[in-house]
Amino acid sequence: MRDTEEKLSKDFIRLKEKVFEKTPILKEIISEKGGKSLFEHALQYKNVQLSPLVLERQQELIHTISERVKNLLGDKIANSVAKQLEKYYVVSTADHHGPICHPFFLNANLISATPYAEAADSVWQHIIVLSCANVSLNNSSFPRGLIFHSDIGGYRKLRRLSFFPAKDRAASVYGFRPYTKTDLDKVKKELFAEVKNGEVRQEIEDKIFEVIDGVYDKELPLAARDFTEQITQTNVNLWQRFFSPADKAPSLIYVDQESVAGDLLINFHLGKGTVIERIILDPVFEPLLSKYFNGIRGAFSAEHHNGTYLFWGLPEGQRYRKQMWRKGNELVSEDGKFRIPIHVQAIAEKLQNGELVPSMLLTFMLFSFYYGLKCMGGFYQPSYLTLMKEAYIKMMEEIRDDKNKEVCEKTETKTICGDISLAFLGDKNGSLHQATGLDLILYGDKNTQPRLVELSKNITLGEALDSMMPLFYEVLYSQPEREFDLRNITTDQIASIIGLHKKIKPCVEM
């Protein structure tokens, strides 16, 4: 038994080393901040140091975000969001754009919310998320619908309710058609059948029907242009239902980062002579981008067919995005069938109608490196965003642009807020599972938020991240790359090794 425990401990150390090989900044974060509780860690999110040059520019970004919020959620919320960003110039970019249900994204925002009840702030009223909509509907985070746990027959099962048929699952969330009342009725019929077959309890069906009717089957989202807009409009309401009326909780503002980036380009860069416009239009930058960004996650590698050159293509009438590469004075898809001239009017037009989608690299160039916005992310973001920052600075040095170099140098890229577990569901067998957003509604009560706050004070950032190492390893290494002794280590085993299993308590129980 002792030999087994010693081997497991050594394998866990090796597992962390392999994760840190690809995420060096994660290692740095754990070394510097791992001893802080999750509650203390979240309190630091608001700390931002801005250079005078950022203060000159930030109103463009704040205006763009608040205008999009205004169009989707109204003047009052938009004004409050703008006021918050003026004082606390920080957002989360950790999430995928979808219903706030998957544990990864649920937890990121619950952790952000934990200090709110005890550290009230008249300005900090929202958790502002610039989420990534350029993911497929069949992404593992299940952006196309709702997920929850059922407990029929004495065992727990994770169930999924999709707004869209299986034939659409490879399409991108960004710009996808809106769900309709017919889609919602199909979800209800599917759930009714599961109740009839004895797979889901009647009271669970009643609660989910109430969520569908009260959140999704409403005039505002049903009139939205696309699913991307519907998510912004429905997540505000869904999030509020995670808390009891007596709870003090910030609102959740979910806006897709691609639309914000597109609006910025159209209104403040294309035709304005900024360095961002030059990066897009000037052929001088093509070799510089390849020189400094080639191979960085979220950027591109033309020779390995990874990523895309600043934009993804989404031709009208097609469901699937296309890689775009610069060929002379055109952006051209891999198959050569989708071509866009590289000049202001053509790019602005295609951004406006959704046929061009800003890439992750271009989005972060805008948000982080040009506007100096503090973007908090998941476990991988601090590493690749820091590499992007270093590459951007080198590119500015090469073109002798000291002003834009200085803005980028001041930008914070090393804050983690996602891929951390806090909300757990307890089943009748005493086992713990990561809770979904819908689980908080189905099984929560007035004590759910106080339990979350208490747990956030007892678990350190280092412990929470250590417990996620097996999942990080799976993300970072393909199946053939994984070492035999490392690929079978479980989160439960690690929780036992580091003593975390003694601290974790469920916030909701079935």
C-alpha positions as CSV (number, residue, x, y, z in Angstrom):
1,M,0.0,0.0,0.0
2,R,2.8,2.4,0.9
3,D,4.7,1.6,-2.3
4,T,1.5,2.3,-4.2
5,E,1.1,5.7,-2.5
6,E,4.7,6.6,-3.0
7,K,4.5,5.7,-6.7
8,L,1.3,7.7,-7.1
9,S,3.0,10.7,-5.4
10,K,6.0,10.5,-7.8
11,D,3.7,10.1,-10.8
12,F,1.7,13.2,-9.7
13,I,4.9,15.2,-9.5
14,R,5.9,14.0,-13.0
15,L,2.4,14.9,-14.3
16,K,2.7,18.4,-13.0
17,E,6.1,18.7,-14.7
18,K,4.7,17.7,-18.0
19,V,1.8,20.2,-17.7
20,F,4.3,23.0,-16.7
21,E,6.5,22.2,-19.8
22,K,3.7,23.7,-21.9
23,T,2.3,26.2,-19.4
24,P,5.3,27.8,-17.7
25,I,3.3,30.8,-16.5
26,L,0.9,28.4,-14.7
27,K,3.9,27.2,-12.7
28,E,4.8,30.8,-11.9
29,I,1.3,31.6,-10.8
30,I,1.1,28.6,-8.5
31,S,4.5,29.4,-7.1
32,E,3.6,33.0,-6.4
33,K,-0.1,32.8,-5.5
34,G,-0.9,29.2,-4.9
35,G,-1.1,29.7,-1.1
36,K,-3.9,32.2,-1.4
37,S,-7.5,31.0,-0.9
38,L,-9.7,31.2,-3.9
39,F,-11.6,34.0,-2.1
40,E,-8.4,36.0,-1.6
41,H,-7.4,35.3,-5.2
42,A,-10.7,36.6,-6.5
43,L,-10.4,39.8,-4.5
44,Q,-7.3,40.6,-6.5
45,Y,-9.0,40.5,-9.9
46,K,-9.9,44.2,-9.7
47,N,-6.3,45.3,-9.2
48,V,-5.2,46.9,-12.5
49,Q,-2.3,49.3,-13.2
50,L,-2.8,51.4,-16.3
51,S,-0.3,53.5,-18.3
52,P,-1.2,57.0,-19.4
53,L,-1.3,55.8,-23.0
54,V,-3.9,53.2,-22.2
55,L,-6.1,55.9,-20.5
56,E,-6.0,57.8,-23.9
57,R,-7.4,54.7,-25.7
58,Q,-9.6,52.9,-23.3
59,Q,-12.8,54.9,-24.0
60,E,-12.9,53.4,-27.5
61,L,-13.1,49.8,-26.1
62,I,-15.4,50.8,-23.2
63,H,-17.8,52.5,-25.6
64,T,-17.7,49.5,-28.0
65,I,-18.5,47.0,-25.2
66,S,-21.2,49.2,-23.7
67,E,-22.9,49.8,-27.0
68,R,-23.2,46.1,-27.7
69,V,-24.6,45.6,-24.2
70,K,-27.0,48.5,-24.8
71,N,-28.3,46.9,-28.0
72,L,-28.9,43.6,-26.3
73,L,-29.6,44.3,-22.6
74,G,-30.7,48.0,-22.5
75,D,-29.3,51.4,-21.4
76,K,-29.3,50.9,-17.7
77,I,-27.0,47.8,-17.7
78,A,-24.8,49.3,-20.5
79,N,-24.2,52.5,-18.5
80,S,-23.4,50.5,-15.4
81,V,-21.0,48.3,-17.4
82,A,-19.2,51.3,-18.8
83,K,-18.9,52.9,-15.3
84,Q,-17.4,49.7,-14.0
85,L,-14.8,49.3,-16.8
86,E,-13.7,52.9,-16.3
87,K,-12.8,52.1,-12.7
88,Y,-11.9,48.4,-13.0
89,Y,-10.5,47.8,-16.5
90,V,-10.7,44.0,-16.4
91,V,-12.8,41.3,-18.0
92,S,-12.7,37.5,-18.2
93,T,-11.9,35.9,-21.5
94,A,-11.9,32.3,-20.0
95,D,-15.3,31.2,-21.3
96,H,-16.8,29.8,-24.5
97,H,-20.0,31.5,-25.6
98,G,-22.9,29.3,-24.6
99,P,-25.4,28.8,-21.8
100,I,-23.7,29.3,-18.4
101,C,-23.9,25.7,-17.5
102,H,-20.7,23.8,-18.1
103,P,-18.7,23.3,-14.8
104,F,-15.5,25.0,-16.2
105,F,-17.2,28.2,-17.0
106,L,-19.7,28.1,-14.2
107,N,-16.9,27.8,-11.7
108,A,-14.9,30.6,-13.2
109,N,-17.7,33.0,-12.6
110,L,-18.8,31.7,-9.3
111,I,-15.3,32.2,-8.0
112,S,-15.4,35.8,-9.3
113,A,-18.7,36.3,-7.5
114,T,-17.6,34.9,-4.1
115,P,-16.2,38.2,-2.6
116,Y,-19.2,40.2,-3.7
117,A,-21.4,39.4,-0.7
118,E,-18.8,40.5,1.8
119,A,-16.9,43.2,-0.2
120,A,-19.8,45.3,-1.5
121,D,-18.8,47.9,-4.1
122,S,-21.2,50.3,-5.7
123,V,-19.3,50.2,-9.0
124,W,-18.3,46.5,-9.2
125,Q,-21.8,45.3,-10.1
126,H,-21.1,42.8,-12.9
127,I,-18.9,39.9,-14.0
128,I,-18.0,41.0,-17.5
129,V,-17.1,38.1,-19.8
130,L,-15.9,38.5,-23.4
131,S,-16.5,34.9,-24.3
132,C,-15.2,33.0,-27.3
133,A,-18.1,32.3,-29.8
134,N,-15.8,31.0,-32.5
135,V,-16.1,27.4,-31.2
136,S,-18.2,24.6,-32.7
137,L,-21.6,23.7,-31.3
138,N,-20.3,20.2,-30.5
139,N,-17.4,21.6,-28.4
140,S,-16.9,19.6,-25.1
141,S,-18.3,22.6,-23.2
142,F,-21.7,21.9,-24.9
143,P,-22.6,25.4,-26.0
144,R,-25.6,24.2,-27.9
145,G,-27.7,23.4,-24.9
146,L,-28.2,22.6,-21.2
147,I,-26.6,19.9,-19.1
148,F,-27.7,18.5,-15.7
149,H,-27.4,15.5,-13.5
150,S,-30.3,13.1,-12.8
151,D,-30.5,10.4,-10.1
152,I,-33.0,7.8,-11.2
153,G,-32.3,4.3,-10.2
154,G,-29.8,5.2,-7.4
155,Y,-27.0,6.3,-9.7
156,R,-26.0,9.7,-11.2
157,K,-26.1,10.4,-14.9
158,L,-25.1,13.5,-16.8
159,R,-27.8,14.5,-19.3
160,R,-27.8,16.9,-22.2
161,L,-30.6,18.9,-23.8
162,S,-29.7,20.4,-27.1
163,F,-31.5,23.3,-28.8
164,F,-30.3,22.2,-32.2
165,P,-30.3,19.0,-34.2
166,A,-27.3,16.7,-34.5
167,K,-26.7,17.8,-38.1
168,D,-25.7,21.3,-36.9
169,R,-23.3,20.3,-34.3
170,A,-20.1,21.0,-36.3
171,A,-21.2,24.6,-37.0
172,S,-19.7,27.6,-35.2
173,V,-21.6,29.2,-32.4
174,Y,-20.7,32.6,-33.9
175,G,-23.4,33.8,-36.1
176,F,-25.4,30.6,-36.0
177,R,-29.1,30.8,-36.4
178,P,-31.3,31.6,-33.4
179,Y,-33.2,28.9,-31.6
180,T,-36.9,29.0,-32.2
181,K,-40.1,28.1,-30.2
182,T,-40.1,24.9,-32.3
183,D,-36.6,24.1,-31.0
184,L,-37.7,24.7,-27.4
185,D,-40.8,22.5,-27.9
186,K,-38.5,19.7,-29.2
187,V,-36.4,20.0,-26.0
188,K,-39.5,19.7,-23.9
189,K,-40.7,16.6,-25.8
190,E,-37.3,15.0,-25.3
191,L,-37.4,15.7,-21.6
192,F,-41.0,14.5,-21.3
193,A,-40.0,11.2,-23.0
194,E,-37.2,10.7,-20.5
195,V,-39.6,11.2,-17.6
196,K,-42.0,8.8,-19.2
197,N,-39.2,6.2,-19.5
198,G,-38.3,6.6,-15.9
199,E,-35.0,8.3,-16.6
200,V,-35.7,11.7,-15.0
201,R,-37.9,12.5,-12.1
202,Q,-41.2,14.5,-12.6
203,E,-40.1,17.3,-10.3
204,I,-36.9,17.8,-12.3
205,E,-38.9,18.1,-15.5
206,D,-41.1,20.7,-13.9
207,K,-38.1,22.8,-12.8
208,I,-36.4,22.6,-16.2
209,F,-39.7,23.5,-18.0
210,E,-39.8,26.6,-15.8
211,V,-36.3,27.5,-16.8
212,I,-37.1,27.0,-20.5
213,D,-40.3,29.1,-20.2
214,G,-38.8,31.8,-17.9
215,V,-35.4,32.2,-19.6
216,Y,-35.5,31.0,-23.2
217,D,-39.1,31.2,-24.4
218,K,-39.2,35.0,-24.0
219,E,-39.9,37.8,-26.5
220,L,-36.4,39.4,-26.4
221,P,-34.3,36.4,-27.2
222,L,-36.8,34.9,-29.7
223,A,-36.5,38.2,-31.6
224,A,-32.6,38.1,-31.6
225,R,-30.7,38.0,-34.9
226,D,-28.7,34.9,-34.0
227,F,-27.8,32.4,-31.3
228,T,-24.8,34.5,-30.3
229,E,-27.1,37.4,-29.3
230,Q,-29.5,35.0,-27.6
231,I,-26.8,33.7,-25.3
232,T,-26.0,37.3,-24.1
233,Q,-29.7,37.9,-23.4
234,T,-30.5,34.6,-21.7
235,N,-27.4,34.1,-19.5
236,V,-28.2,37.2,-17.5
237,N,-31.5,35.6,-16.4
238,L,-30.1,32.1,-16.1
239,W,-27.3,33.2,-13.9
240,Q,-29.7,35.1,-11.5
241,R,-31.6,31.8,-10.9
242,F,-28.4,30.2,-9.4
243,F,-28.9,32.4,-6.3
244,S,-31.7,32.8,-3.8
245,P,-33.5,36.2,-3.5
246,A,-31.6,37.0,-0.4
247,D,-28.2,36.4,-2.0
248,K,-25.9,39.3,-2.9
249,A,-24.5,38.5,-6.3
250,P,-23.2,40.5,-9.3
251,S,-24.9,40.1,-12.6
252,L,-23.3,38.2,-15.4
253,I,-22.6,40.0,-18.7
254,Y,-21.7,37.7,-21.5
255,V,-20.7,39.3,-24.8
256,D,-18.9,37.5,-27.5
257,Q,-15.3,38.8,-28.1
258,E,-15.5,38.4,-31.9
259,S,-18.3,40.9,-32.3
260,V,-16.6,43.4,-30.0
261,A,-13.4,43.0,-32.0
262,G,-15.2,43.4,-35.3
263,D,-16.9,46.6,-34.0
264,L,-13.6,48.0,-32.9
265,L,-12.0,47.3,-36.2
266,I,-14.8,48.9,-38.2
267,N,-15.2,52.0,-36.0
268,F,-11.7,52.8,-34.8
269,H,-9.1,51.1,-37.0
270,L,-9.9,50.4,-40.6
271,G,-9.2,53.6,-42.5
272,K,-7.8,55.3,-39.4
273,G,-4.1,54.5,-39.8
274,T,-3.6,52.7,-36.5
275,V,-0.9,50.1,-36.0
276,I,-3.7,47.4,-36.0
277,E,-4.9,48.6,-39.4
278,R,-1.3,48.4,-40.7
279,I,-0.9,44.9,-39.3
280,I,-3.9,43.8,-41.3
281,L,-3.3,45.7,-44.5
282,D,0.4,46.4,-44.9
283,P,2.2,43.4,-46.6
284,V,5.3,44.4,-44.6
285,F,3.7,42.8,-41.6
286,E,3.2,39.3,-43.2
287,P,6.8,38.2,-42.7
288,L,6.9,39.8,-39.2
289,L,3.8,38.0,-38.1
290,S,5.2,34.7,-39.3
291,K,8.6,35.5,-37.7
292,Y,7.2,36.3,-34.2
293,F,3.8,34.5,-33.9
294,N,4.3,31.3,-35.9
295,G,3.6,28.3,-33.7
296,I,2.1,30.1,-30.7
297,R,-1.2,28.6,-29.6
298,G,-4.1,30.8,-30.7
299,A,-2.0,32.3,-33.5
300,F,-1.1,30.3,-36.6
301,S,1.3,28.0,-38.4
302,A,0.8,28.0,-42.2
303,E,3.2,25.1,-42.8
304,H,1.4,22.9,-40.3
305,H,-2.1,24.2,-41.3
306,N,-2.8,25.4,-37.7
307,G,-4.9,28.5,-36.9
308,T,-5.5,31.2,-39.5
309,Y,-4.1,34.5,-40.7
310,L,-5.8,37.1,-38.5
311,F,-9.3,36.2,-39.6
312,W,-11.5,33.1,-40.1
313,G,-13.7,33.0,-43.1
314,L,-17.4,32.1,-42.7
315,P,-18.9,32.4,-46.2
316,E,-22.6,33.3,-46.4
317,G,-24.8,30.3,-46.4
318,Q,-22.1,28.0,-45.1
319,R,-21.9,26.5,-41.6
320,Y,-18.2,25.9,-41.2
321,R,-15.4,28.3,-40.7
322,K,-12.5,28.3,-43.1
323,Q,-8.8,29.0,-42.5
324,M,-7.7,32.1,-44.4
325,W,-4.1,32.9,-45.6
326,R,-2.6,36.0,-47.1
327,K,-1.7,35.6,-50.8
328,G,-0.6,38.8,-52.2
329,N,-3.3,41.4,-51.7
330,E,-6.0,38.8,-50.9
331,L,-7.1,36.7,-48.0
332,V,-7.8,33.2,-49.5
333,S,-9.3,30.1,-48.0
334,E,-7.5,26.8,-48.2
335,D,-9.6,25.6,-51.1
336,G,-9.2,28.9,-52.9
337,K,-13.0,29.4,-53.2
338,F,-13.4,32.2,-50.7
339,R,-11.3,35.3,-51.5
340,I,-11.4,38.7,-50.0
341,P,-9.3,41.7,-51.2
342,I,-7.1,43.1,-48.5
343,H,-8.4,46.7,-48.4
344,V,-10.5,48.7,-46.0
345,Q,-13.9,48.5,-47.6
346,A,-13.9,44.8,-48.4
347,I,-12.7,43.8,-44.9
348,A,-15.1,46.2,-43.2
349,E,-18.0,44.8,-45.3
350,K,-17.2,41.2,-44.6
351,L,-16.8,41.9,-40.8
352,Q,-20.2,43.7,-40.9
353,N,-22.0,40.7,-42.5
354,G,-20.2,38.1,-40.4
355,E,-18.2,36.5,-43.3
356,L,-14.9,37.5,-41.6
357,V,-14.3,36.6,-38.0
358,P,-11.4,38.1,-36.0
359,S,-9.0,35.3,-34.9
360,M,-7.9,34.8,-31.3
361,L,-4.6,36.5,-32.1
362,L,-6.2,39.6,-33.6
363,T,-8.7,39.8,-30.8
364,F,-6.0,39.8,-28.1
365,M,-3.9,42.2,-30.1
366,L,-6.8,44.6,-29.9
367,F,-8.0,44.0,-26.3
368,S,-4.7,43.4,-24.5
369,F,-1.9,44.8,-26.6
370,Y,-3.5,47.9,-28.1
371,Y,-6.1,48.8,-25.5
372,G,-4.3,47.4,-22.5
373,L,-7.3,45.6,-21.1
374,K,-6.6,43.0,-18.3
375,C,-8.0,39.7,-19.7
376,M,-8.3,36.9,-17.2
377,G,-8.3,33.4,-18.6
378,G,-8.2,29.7,-18.1
379,F,-5.2,27.6,-17.2
380,Y,-3.5,27.9,-20.6
381,Q,-4.2,31.5,-21.4
382,P,-1.6,33.1,-19.2
383,S,1.1,31.1,-21.0
384,Y,0.1,31.6,-24.6
385,L,-1.0,35.2,-24.0
386,T,2.3,36.1,-22.4
387,L,4.1,34.5,-25.5
388,M,1.9,36.6,-27.7
389,K,2.8,39.7,-25.7
390,E,6.5,39.1,-26.0
391,A,6.1,38.5,-29.8
392,Y,4.1,41.7,-30.2
393,I,6.7,43.7,-28.3
394,K,9.5,42.3,-30.5
395,M,7.5,43.2,-33.6
396,M,7.0,46.8,-32.3
397,E,10.7,47.0,-31.7
398,E,11.5,45.9,-35.2
399,I,9.3,48.6,-36.7
400,R,10.5,51.1,-34.1
401,D,7.1,51.8,-32.7
402,D,7.9,52.8,-29.1
403,K,4.4,54.0,-28.2
404,N,2.7,50.8,-29.0
405,K,5.5,48.8,-27.4
406,E,5.0,50.7,-24.2
407,V,1.3,50.1,-24.1
408,C,1.8,46.4,-24.5
409,E,4.6,46.2,-22.0
410,K,2.2,47.5,-19.2
411,T,-0.5,45.0,-20.0
412,E,-1.2,42.2,-17.5
413,T,-1.4,38.8,-19.1
414,K,-0.9,36.4,-16.1
415,T,-4.2,36.3,-14.3
416,I,-6.0,33.0,-14.1
417,C,-9.7,32.8,-13.3
418,G,-11.0,29.7,-15.1
419,D,-10.5,25.9,-15.0
420,I,-10.8,25.9,-11.2
421,S,-13.4,23.8,-9.4
422,L,-15.5,25.2,-6.6
423,A,-19.2,24.0,-7.0
424,F,-19.7,20.3,-6.3
425,L,-22.8,18.1,-6.4
426,G,-23.3,15.4,-3.8
427,D,-25.2,12.3,-4.8
428,K,-27.0,9.7,-2.6
429,N,-23.9,7.5,-2.4
430,G,-21.8,10.3,-0.9
431,S,-19.8,10.8,-4.1
432,L,-18.9,14.3,-5.3
433,H,-19.2,15.5,-8.9
434,Q,-18.7,18.9,-10.6
435,A,-22.0,20.7,-10.6
436,T,-23.5,22.2,-13.7
437,G,-25.3,25.5,-13.7
438,L,-28.7,23.7,-14.1
439,D,-27.8,21.6,-11.1
440,L,-27.7,24.7,-8.9
441,I,-31.3,25.5,-9.9
442,L,-32.5,21.9,-9.6
443,Y,-30.9,21.0,-6.3
444,G,-29.9,24.4,-4.8
445,D,-31.4,26.2,-1.8
446,K,-30.8,29.3,0.3
447,N,-27.6,27.8,1.7
448,T,-25.9,27.2,-1.7
449,Q,-24.1,30.6,-2.0
450,P,-23.0,30.7,1.7
451,R,-21.5,27.2,1.1
452,L,-19.6,28.4,-2.0
453,V,-18.2,31.4,-0.1
454,E,-17.1,29.2,2.8
455,L,-15.5,26.7,0.5
456,S,-13.7,29.5,-1.4
457,K,-12.1,30.6,1.8
458,N,-10.9,27.0,2.7
459,I,-9.4,25.9,-0.6
460,T,-6.2,27.5,-1.9
461,L,-5.6,28.3,-5.5
462,G,-2.7,25.8,-5.6
463,E,-4.9,23.0,-4.3
464,A,-7.7,23.7,-6.8
465,L,-5.3,23.8,-9.7
466,D,-3.4,20.7,-8.5
467,S,-6.7,18.7,-8.6
468,M,-7.3,19.7,-12.2
469,M,-3.8,18.5,-13.5
470,P,-5.1,15.3,-15.1
471,L,-7.6,17.3,-17.2
472,F,-4.9,19.8,-18.1
473,Y,-2.7,16.9,-19.2
474,E,-5.4,15.6,-21.4
475,V,-5.9,19.0,-23.1
476,L,-2.1,19.5,-23.6
477,Y,-1.1,16.1,-24.9
478,S,-2.7,13.9,-27.5
479,Q,-3.5,10.3,-26.7
480,P,-0.3,8.9,-28.3
481,E,1.8,11.5,-26.4
482,R,0.5,10.6,-22.9
483,E,2.8,8.5,-20.7
484,F,1.3,5.2,-19.5
485,D,1.8,5.9,-15.8
486,L,0.4,9.4,-16.1
487,R,-2.7,9.0,-18.2
488,N,-4.7,7.1,-15.5
489,I,-4.1,9.4,-12.6
490,T,-7.5,10.7,-11.5
491,T,-8.7,13.9,-9.9
492,D,-9.9,11.9,-6.9
493,Q,-6.5,10.4,-6.3
494,I,-4.8,13.8,-6.4
495,A,-7.4,15.2,-4.0
496,S,-6.5,12.4,-1.6
497,I,-2.7,13.0,-2.0
498,I,-2.9,16.7,-1.2
499,G,-5.7,16.4,1.4
500,L,-8.2,18.3,-0.6
501,H,-10.8,15.6,-0.2
502,K,-11.1,16.6,3.5
503,K,-12.0,20.2,2.5
504,I,-14.3,19.7,-0.4
505,K,-18.0,19.8,0.5
506,P,-21.0,19.8,-1.8
507,C,-22.8,23.1,-2.4
508,V,-25.9,21.2,-3.7
509,E,-27.1,17.6,-3.1
510,M,-29.4,15.4,-5.1
